[in-house]
Amino acid sequence: MTVQELARPTPTPTEPPAPVRKPRRPRTLGAAAVVAIIGVFAFGPVYWVLVTALTPTHDVFRFPPHFIPDRITFEHFGSIFESPRLLKYLLNSMIVSLITAVLTVIVSAYTGYSFAKFRYRGRRSLMYLVLASQMFPQALLLITLYLVFSQVGLLNSYLALILSFTTFTLPLCVWMLKGFFDTIPDELIEAAKVDGAGQGAIIHRILLPVSLPGLVATGLFAFIRGWNDFIFALTLAGPDKQTLPPGLVNTYLGEFETAWPELMAASLVVSLPVVIGFTVLQRYLVAGLTSGAVKG
Amino acid sequence: MNVRLTRRSALGLFGLSTLAACAPSTSAPTPAGTEGLKDDGVKEFPLTSWSYNEAVTKQPMTDAIAKYTAANAGVKITTPSYPYNDYLNQLLLQVQGGQLAGAVQLDVAWLATLAATGKLVDLKSVATGLDYAPAALALGQSGGAQYGLPWTFAGIGLISNQELLTKAGVTSTPKTVAEFEAALTAVKGLGGGIVPWAGMTKVDQLKDIIPWMWEFGSPIVQDGKIVIGDDGSVEALTWYKKLYDQKLIAPDVNRVDARALMSQGKTAFYEDAIGGKATVTKSSPDKDLGTKMVPVARPVKNAGDKPRHLAWGQVIAVMNGSGAAAAANFAKTVTTEQGYTIDWFTKTGLPPTTNAGLADSAVKNDKFATDFTAQIGANSSASPFWIYPQFSQMEKVLAEEVQSILIGKKSPKDALSSARDRMNALIK
C-alpha cells in the first residue's frame, strides 16, 4: 500500500461511498471536437449553398469570401418560380424516381427472396452474375443503351429513364433485400407451410410485412439513384422528359456564365421534397440498412 | 460435337458477348456531299444548340427563330438544347443513333470531330458568293469542305483592367513579353491580394498556352507531325513557369476563376473570348468596370513580331437527311442577313461574320467589340489540333504535361517531349 493510499481517509461503513470522479472533461471535449469537425464537413457545404443563394450576385465572388453575408436577398428564389421549366423538371424527376423505386422494390423483393430462401442449381452463379453487372462502367453502358433505345424507339421517354435506372439499381437492391430476408428465420416460413400457406401467401402475407424496413430502405436507395442521375437523364430523356440534374445544369450553367446564386437557390428548393420524405421515412431507412448487416 | 457448357464458361461467354456489343462499328463514314441539300420539301427541322439554354442568348435566339418562321411560311423549328460542357458528347451519341438532324450550332473547335462522322452537309454551294469575312469562313472548313456557316467569330485574347494598370504606373500597353513582364511586376507591387495576370494554371484550361508557344516560335504541328518540345515551345514554358514561380500568375486558376478575379478588380490581365465581358461586368460590384476593360494584343517575343491568338467562334452546320435544305437556308439567313446579325450582336455582344455586319454602325460604335476584333480577332488562328478528331484528347495530354511543369515535376523539355510523343501516338 502506498503512502498516499494510507493517507486517504477510509469511509466508515455508515457513510455512503464517495463518488469516484472520472476525468470526463477531456473525453467530452474530444468528442465535441470530433462532432464539430464532422458537422463542418456535413453541413458546411449546405450552409455555403444557403449563403450563396441569399447573397446578391455582385457579392458572390467577393474576395475574401464572407461566411456571413452582409446583405441578403431573396431574388434568386423568386427567379426559380419565373421558370416553368424547373417545375416541369421537378415533376419529371418525381415521376421517374418514384416509378423506379417501386419497380426496383418489386423486382428485387422477389429476386432477393428467391436467393435467400430457395436452394437450386445455378443460384450462386446467378447471384454473382447479378452483382457482376454492377461492375461495368456506366458510361460504356450508356452508349449501348442509347443505341438500343434508339432502335426500339424508346428515346426521349420516361420509360427509357425508368428502365435504365432500374437496371443499375437492381443488383445492389437484390443483394440488400437478400441480406434482409436472410435474417428472417426459416422457422417462420415452415410454420406458415404447416398452417397450409402457399408460396404466394408466405411472401405476401408474412415475409413482406415483416420486411417493411428493408423494402423502404431499398426503395429509398432506388429513388436516390433516379433522383441524382445526370448523364443518363441528359442523354436518354430528351428536352421534354429531362429531370432536375440535367435541367438545372441546362438552365444555369452556360458557356460563359454560371448563375451560381440562382443555381444554389433552385438546388435548395428542389431538394426540399426529398428532405421531407427522408425525414418521415428515416427510421425505416436505418432499420432496413442495419438489419441485414448481422445475420441472426 | 458435344460441348459441355459449364457455369464458368457460360459466364465467360456472356462477358465476351457484352464486350462485343460495346465495340464500335468498323464501317467507314459516309463521304460528305451536297446531295443532302436537294430540297425535299420538308420545312420542319430542329436547331440543336447550347445557346437556347443560356440566359444571354436564349431570348435573342427565340426572337431570331420567330422572325424567320414568320417570314418563311410553313417552316417549323424545334429547339433541342444541351449544356455547353456536355454538348459534343451528346451530339456524337445522337449521330451514332441516327437522331441528329437539321441545323446544329457548333463551336469551331468541334467541327472536324463532327465532320469525321461523315454526316455533315458540305455547304460550299450555299456559302459561295456570300459576304463572309474570309477568316471567319475558313473556320467553317474542314478537309476542304465547308461544313459550317460562320455565325460569330473572334478570338481568345488578353483583356486588361486599365484602372489597375494606371494605379501601378503602367501608362502604355505592353507590346513585348519583356514589357508585359515589367507591367506584371509593377502590378504585383500594388499588393492587396491582386493577381497581376490571371493566366490559366488549372488543367482544364491549360490549352491557352498554345498561342504563347506560337509567339516563342514553335509551329506546334509541322508536316502532319506534332513538334512540341522544340526550342520555341520549351522557351515559352520556361518563361511561363518563371512567371508562376515569381507569383505573377496564380496557381489553380481557370477561366471561371479568372473572370471572378477580373470582376472583383483583383487582376490586371486575364484571357477570354469576347462574350466573357458580359459575365464579368454582370457579377462585378463596380458598375463602371466595362469601361475599364480593354482588349490588348498578345505581347510578342521581339518587337515587330505578329501577335498570335487562338481563334474562337461558332458556326451553324447542317446534318444530312430530312429537312437539310430548309436548315441550310435558315443557317444562311441568320448568319448573313443584316437584320439578324446586327440584332444578334446588339443583344449578345457576339460580333457578326460578314463584312457588312462588321462595318455596321452598331458594331463600329461598340468600342470594346471594335478593339477586340482589331487587336485579337484579326490575328486569330485555329488551333493546330482542331483538324484532328482526337483534338480533345490531344489538348488534355498537353494540359497534363504543362501542369507537370508548373508543379515542378518535370522540366519543360522533358514534359513537352513527352507531350509530343503521346500526341503523335494518338494521331498515328
Boltz contact constraints between the chains, C-beta under 6 A:
constraints:
  - contact:
      token1: [A, 57]
      token2: [B, 283]
      max_distance: 6.0
  - contact:
      token1: [A, 58]
      token2: [B, 285]
      max_distance: 6.0
  - contact:
      token1: [A, 61]
      token2: [B, 260]
      max_distance: 6.0
  - contact:
      token1: [A, 61]
      token2: [B, 263]
      max_distance: 6.0
  - contact:
      token1: [A, 61]
      token2: [B, 264]
      max_distance: 6.0
  - contact:
      token1: [A, 61]
      token2: [B, 283]
      max_distance: 6.0
  - contact:
      token1: [A, 63]
      token2: [B, 264]
      max_distance: 6.0
  - contact:
      token1: [A, 63]
      token2: [B, 266]
      max_distance: 6.0
  - contact:
      token1: [A, 125]
      token2: [B, 7]
      max_distance: 6.0
  - contact:
      token1: [A, 140]
      token2: [B, 22]
      max_distance: 6.0
  - contact:
      token1: [A, 144]
      token2: [B, 21]
      max_distance: 6.0
  - contact:
      token1: [A, 144]
      token2: [B, 22]
      max_distance: 6.0
  - contact:
      token1: [A, 146]
      token2: [B, 93]
      max_distance: 6.0
  - contact:
      token1: [A, 146]
      token2: [B, 97]
      max_distance: 6.0
  - contact:
      token1: [A, 147]
      token2: [B, 97]
      max_distance: 6.0
  - contact:
      token1: [A, 150]
      token2: [B, 97]
      max_distance: 6.0
  - contact:
      token1: [A, 239]
      token2: [B, 80]
      max_distance: 6.0
  - contact:
      token1: [A, 249]
      token2: [B, 83]
      max_distance: 6.0
  - contact:
      token1: [A, 250]
      token2: [B, 53]
      max_distance: 6.0
  - contact:
      token1: [A, 250]
      token2: [B, 83]
      max_distance: 6.0
  - contact:
      token1: [A, 253]
      token2: [B, 83]
      max_distance: 6.0
  - contact:
      token1: [A, 254]
      token2: [B, 54]
      max_distance: 6.0
  - contact:
      token1: [A, 255]
      token2: [B, 84]
      max_distance: 6.0
  - contact:
      token1: [A, 256]
      token2: [B, 275]
      max_distance: 6.0
  - contact:
      token1: [A, 256]
      token2: [B, 276]
      max_distance: 6.0
  - contact:
      token1: [A, 256]
      token2: [B, 279]
      max_distance: 6.0
  - contact:
      token1: [A, 257]
      token2: [B, 279]
      max_distance: 6.0
